[in-house]
Amino acid sequence: MSLINKKCVPCEKGTKAFTKEQVEEGLKQLVLWKVIDDSHLKKVYTFPDFKMAWAFVNEVADLAESEGHHPDILLSWGKVVITLFTHSVKGLTENDFILAAKIDQL
């Protein structure tokens, strides 16, 4: 099933972070996302001005709330940096890849 057709689910006790192999497989379904320190997904989006970047951040916030999974967001003039990881496992899980794919659809 495609990532955009999945829903983020709360991590259950004992959930493990993805292995390097699982991360590599997940990246195949994303566009231009980078893995940072084997534990975070990161992508930079550019916009022609601050207002459009801000509007994108608001859309990401609404999506994050509906998925129950929240990224770190850095907003600056014409640029938004999204960083994803699952705090409870201190690494990446399927939720991070699901949210990344859905953010790209905005």
ROLO-207298 format. One line per 5 residues: number of its first residue (from 1); for each residue x, y, z of N, C-alpha, C. Coordinates in pm, 1 decimal, padded with zeros to 6 digits, always signed. Example, Ala and Ser with C-alpha at 12.3 -4.5 7.8 and 13.67 -1.06 7.14 Angstrom:
residues 2
1 = +01319.0 -00569.0 +00780.0 +01230.0 -00450.0 +00780.0 +01320.0 -00330.0 +00780.0  +01285.0 -00225.0 +00708.0 +01367.0 -00106.0 +00714.0 +01290.0 +00003.0 +00787.0
END
This chain:
residues 106
1 = +00084.0 -00117.5 +00000.0 +00000.0 +00000.0 +00000.0 +00089.0 +00124.5 +00000.0  +00049.4 +00221.8 -00077.2 +00122.9 +00347.6 -00086.3 +00121.3 +00420.1 +00048.2  +00231.5 +00489.9 +00078.1 +00241.2 +00563.2 +00204.0 +00130.0 +00665.5 +00221.0  +00091.6 +00732.3 +00113.8 -00010.9 +00836.8 +00126.5 -00148.2 +00779.1 +00157.4  -00166.2 +00648.9 +00137.7 -00292.9 +00584.3 +00169.9 -00294.7 +00525.9 +00310.5
6 = -00184.6 +00539.2 +00381.9 -00176.4 +00488.0 +00518.5 -00202.2 +00600.6 +00617.1  -00225.2 +00564.4 +00740.9 -00249.4 +00659.8 +00849.7 -00145.8 +00636.6 +00958.4  -00092.4 +00744.5 +01012.5 +00000.2 +00732.7 +01124.9 -00074.2 +00672.7 +01243.3  -00005.5 +00584.8 +01315.0 -00064.9 +00522.3 +01433.1 +00029.1 +00543.1 +01551.9  -00027.9 +00556.8 +01671.8 +00058.4 +00573.9 +01788.7 +00152.4 +00454.5 +01805.0
11 = +00274.4 +00482.5 +01844.1 +00371.6 +00376.0 +01866.6 +00333.4 +00299.9 +01993.0  +00335.1 +00168.9 +01982.2 +00308.7 +00085.9 +02098.5 +00439.1 +00064.9 +02174.6  +00426.1 +00031.3 +02300.8 +00543.7 +00002.1 +02381.8 +00623.5 -00108.7 +02313.2  +00752.3 -00087.9 +02302.7 +00838.0 -00186.6 +02238.4 +00861.6 -00162.1 +02089.8  +00797.2 -00058.6 +02033.7 +00821.1 -00025.9 +01893.0 +00968.4 +00007.2 +01874.1
16 = +01027.0 -00048.5 +01771.2 +01168.7 -00026.9 +01741.9 +01184.3 +00068.5 +01623.9  +01292.5 +00143.4 +01625.6 +01325.7 +00229.4 +01511.8 +01356.9 +00141.5 +01391.4  +01333.9 +00197.1 +01274.2 +01365.7 +00126.2 +01150.5 +01515.0 +00093.7 +01143.0  +01544.3 -00018.1 +01080.3 +01682.2 -00054.9 +01049.4 +01727.7 +00026.6 +00928.6  +01856.9 +00025.4 +00900.4 +01907.6 +00096.4 +00781.9 +01840.5 +00044.7 +00655.6
21 = +01815.7 -00084.2 +00648.9 +01750.9 -00142.8 +00531.4 +01607.7 -00092.1 +00516.2  +01536.0 -00083.9 +00627.7 +01398.9 -00032.7 +00623.3 +01397.1 +00114.9 +00584.5  +01493.5 +00190.9 +00633.9 +01503.5 +00332.9 +00598.1 +01529.1 +00346.5 +00448.5  +01621.7 +00269.5 +00395.5 +01651.5 +00275.1 +00252.2 +01529.3 +00239.6 +00169.1  +01453.5 +00141.0 +00213.1 +01331.1 +00101.7 +00142.1 +01227.0 +00213.6 +00147.6
26 = +01212.6 +00277.1 +00262.7 +01118.3 +00387.7 +00276.6 +01155.4 +00506.6 +00189.8  +01284.6 +00534.5 +00181.1 +01330.2 +00647.6 +00098.7 +01295.2 +00631.3 -00048.6  +01282.4 +00508.9 -00094.0 +01247.0 +00483.4 -00234.3 +01108.3 +00538.1 -00267.9  +01025.7 +00558.7 -00165.2 +00890.0 +00607.8 -00187.5 +00877.7 +00759.1 -00167.6  +00990.0 +00824.8 -00137.1 +00989.5 +00968.8 -00113.0 +01071.9 +01041.1 -00218.1
31 = +01048.7 +01171.9 -00231.3 +01120.7 +01253.2 -00328.5 +01205.6 +01357.5 -00255.9  +01336.1 +01347.8 -00272.0 +01433.9 +01445.6 -00223.2 +01443.3 +01458.7 -00071.0  +01393.9 +01363.2 +00003.1 +01413.9 +01361.9 +00147.5 +01551.1 +01303.4 +00175.0  +01617.2 +01354.9 +00277.1 +01750.5 +01308.6 +00316.4 +01742.6 +01247.3 +00455.3  +01828.7 +01148.4 +00480.2 +01840.5 +01090.1 +00613.2 +01957.2 +01157.7 +00683.1
36 = +01932.7 +01206.5 +00802.7 +02033.1 +01274.9 +00882.8 +02065.9 +01188.3 +01004.4  +02193.1 +01161.3 +01026.0 +02240.2 +01085.8 +01143.1 +02168.0 +00952.6 +01161.9  +02127.1 +00890.2 +01054.2 +02056.6 +00760.7 +01059.0 +01929.7 +00763.2 +01143.8  +01879.6 +00883.1 +01177.9 +01764.8 +00886.0 +01268.1 +01659.5 +00992.2 +01236.5  +01685.1 +01077.4 +01137.9 +01592.1 +01185.5 +01105.6 +01573.8 +01193.9 +00953.5
41 = +01453.4 +01231.4 +00911.5 +01427.2 +01266.8 +00772.2 +01422.1 +01417.9 +00764.1  +01479.7 +01473.3 +00657.7 +01481.8 +01619.2 +00644.0 +01460.7 +01657.2 +00497.8  +01383.9 +01764.3 +00479.6 +01363.9 +01817.6 +00345.1 +01346.3 +01968.4 +00353.7  +01401.2 +02038.1 +00254.0 +01389.8 +02183.4 +00243.0 +01294.7 +02214.6 +00128.1  +01195.2 +02295.5 +00156.7 +01100.8 +02343.9 +00055.5 +01127.6 +02492.4 +00035.5
46 = +01126.4 +02538.9 -00088.6 +01148.4 +02680.5 -00115.2 +01022.4 +02743.3 -00175.2  +01005.9 +02871.8 -00145.5 +00888.9 +02948.0 -00187.6 +00933.4 +03086.5 -00231.6  +00852.2 +03155.2 -00311.1 +00892.7 +03287.5 -00360.7 +00889.1 +03397.7 -00255.4  +00822.6 +03372.0 -00140.3 +00816.3 +03475.7 -00037.7 +00779.5 +03414.1 +00097.5  +00779.8 +03496.8 +00199.2 +00751.2 +03451.5 +00335.3 +00606.3 +03405.7 +00349.5
51 = +00513.8 +03479.1 +00290.6 +00371.8 +03449.2 +00306.7 +00336.4 +03310.2 +00252.2  +00393.3 +03272.9 +00138.7 +00365.7 +03140.6 +00081.9 +00429.4 +03030.2 +00166.9  +00547.6 +03057.3 +00219.8 +00611.5 +02960.5 +00308.6 +00526.9 +02940.7 +00433.5  +00476.7 +03050.4 +00488.2 +00392.7 +03046.1 +00607.7 +00264.4 +02966.8 +00580.0  +00203.6 +02988.6 +00465.4 +00082.0 +02916.6 +00429.3 +00109.3 +02765.7 +00423.0
56 = +00224.4 +02728.5 +00368.7 +00263.2 +02587.6 +00362.8 +00278.2 +02530.6 +00504.3  +00341.2 +02605.4 +00592.8 +00357.3 +02561.5 +00731.6 +00221.2 +02536.5 +00795.6  +00125.0 +02623.5 +00768.7 -00009.4 +02604.1 +00823.5 -00072.8 +02475.6 +00770.7  -00051.3 +02444.4 +00644.0 -00103.8 +02320.1 +00587.0 -00036.5 +02198.7 +00651.1  +00094.8 +02208.1 +00670.8 +00168.0 +02098.8 +00736.0 +00116.3 +02079.4 +00878.1
61 = +00091.7 +02188.6 +00949.3 +00040.8 +02180.4 +01086.1 -00095.4 +02110.5 +01090.4  -00183.9 +02145.4 +00998.9 -00315.3 +02080.6 +00993.2 -00301.2 +01931.0 +00964.8  -00214.4 +01897.2 +00871.6 -00190.5 +01756.7 +00838.2 -00132.6 +01682.4 +00958.4  -00035.5 +01742.5 +01023.5 +00027.4 +01678.8 +01139.6 -00075.1 +01651.8 +01249.3  -00162.3 +01747.1 +01273.4 -00267.2 +01728.2 +01374.0 -00359.1 +01613.1 +01335.9
66 = -00396.6 +01606.2 +01208.9 -00487.8 +01499.5 +01166.5 -00421.3 +01362.7 +01171.7  -00289.2 +01358.5 +01155.7 -00216.0 +01231.6 +01160.6 -00167.8 +01197.4 +01301.2  -00167.3 +01295.3 +01390.5 -00117.8 +01270.2 +01524.8 +00031.9 +01246.3 +01529.8  +00102.2 +01302.8 +01433.3 +00248.8 +01288.6 +01425.7 +00303.2 +01424.3 +01383.0  +00394.2 +01480.3 +01460.8 +00429.8 +01620.9 +01444.1 +00577.9 +01639.7 +01409.2
71 = +00605.4 +01709.5 +01299.9 +00743.8 +01735.5 +01259.8 +00801.7 +01856.7 +01331.8  +00931.5 +01869.3 +01323.8 +00997.2 +01994.2 +01359.8 +00994.2 +02080.3 +01234.4  +00957.1 +02206.0 +01249.3 +00941.8 +02295.4 +01134.4 +01022.3 +02422.1 +01158.2  +01105.3 +02456.6 +01060.8 +01179.9 +02582.3 +01063.4 +01129.3 +02667.8 +00947.8  +01077.2 +02783.6 +00980.2 +01023.3 +02876.2 +00880.5 +01114.8 +02997.5 +00870.3
76 = +01154.0 +03030.1 +00748.3 +01228.3 +03153.6 +00724.0 +01180.2 +03210.4 +00590.9  +01232.4 +03325.6 +00552.7 +01185.1 +03390.6 +00431.7 +01207.0 +03298.4 +00312.0  +01096.8 +03254.8 +00250.8 +01102.2 +03174.2 +00129.5 +01151.0 +03031.7 +00149.2  +01157.8 +02986.3 +00273.7 +01210.5 +02850.7 +00296.9 +01143.3 +02789.0 +00419.0  +01114.0 +02658.4 +00405.1 +01062.9 +02579.4 +00516.7 +01145.7 +02451.7 +00521.8
81 = +01198.4 +02422.2 +00640.0 +01273.4 +02298.7 +00661.2 +01190.0 +02208.9 +00751.5  +01161.4 +02089.4 +00702.6 +01084.2 +01991.5 +00779.3 +01179.2 +01880.6 +00823.7  +01175.0 +01847.6 +00952.2 +01253.0 +01736.9 +01006.1 +01156.9 +01643.0 +01078.3  +01168.1 +01516.6 +01044.9 +01081.5 +01413.9 +01102.7 +01162.7 +01307.9 +01174.3  +01115.7 +01266.3 +01288.4 +01164.6 +01147.3 +01356.9 +01064.8 +01114.0 +01466.4
86 = +01072.3 +00992.6 +01515.5 +00980.4 +00948.4 +01618.5 +01050.9 +00957.9 +01752.4  +01009.1 +01053.2 +01832.2 +01074.5 +01081.6 +01959.9 +01080.4 +00958.8 +02050.2  +00971.0 +00884.4 +02057.2 +00963.2 +00773.1 +02152.1 +01062.5 +00661.0 +02122.6  +01106.9 +00649.1 +01997.2 +01205.1 +00544.6 +01963.2 +01341.3 +00604.4 +01928.2  +01348.7 +00737.1 +01932.2 +01472.7 +00808.2 +01899.4 +01527.1 +00767.3 +01762.6
91 = +01435.2 +00757.1 +01668.1 +01473.2 +00718.3 +01532.2 +01353.7 +00729.0 +01439.6  +01361.5 +00657.2 +01330.0 +01258.0 +00662.6 +01226.8 +01165.6 +00542.2 +01235.3  +01037.2 +00568.4 +01211.3 +00936.9 +00462.9 +01201.8 +00854.3 +00486.8 +01076.0  +00762.6 +00397.4 +01051.1 +00677.4 +00412.9 +00933.0 +00601.6 +00545.5 +00937.5  +00563.5 +00591.8 +01057.2 +00491.2 +00718.7 +01068.4 +00567.6 +00833.4 +01002.8
96 = +00699.0 +00835.5 +01017.9 +00778.7 +00943.3 +00958.8 +00770.6 +00941.0 +00806.5  +00773.6 +00824.2 +00749.9 +00766.3 +00811.3 +00604.1 +00625.4 +00842.1 +00552.8  +00525.5 +00801.6 +00628.5 +00386.7 +00833.4 +00590.9 +00367.9 +00985.3 +00588.8  +00409.7 +01051.9 +00696.9 +00390.2 +01197.1 +00703.1 +00471.6 +01267.5 +00594.8  +00593.6 +01222.9 +00569.6 +00677.2 +01283.7 +00465.0 +00606.4 +01274.2 +00329.3
101 = +00553.4 +01157.5 +00297.8 +00484.0 +01139.6 +00169.4 +00361.8 +01230.3 +00159.7  +00288.3 +01242.5 +00269.4 +00168.9 +01326.9 +00268.9 +00203.8 +01474.6 +00262.2  +00312.2 +01515.0 +00324.9 +00357.0 +01655.1 +00315.1 +00389.0 +01688.2 +00169.1  +00453.3 +01596.2 +00101.1 +00486.9 +01618.9 -00040.3 +00363.0 +01634.6 -00128.1  +00248.9 +01585.0 -00083.0 +00124.9 +01596.5 -00160.4 +00055.6 +01731.0 -00143.1
106 = +00098.9 +01809.9 -00044.0 +00033.8 +01939.3 -00017.9 +00055.9 +02037.4 -00130.8
END
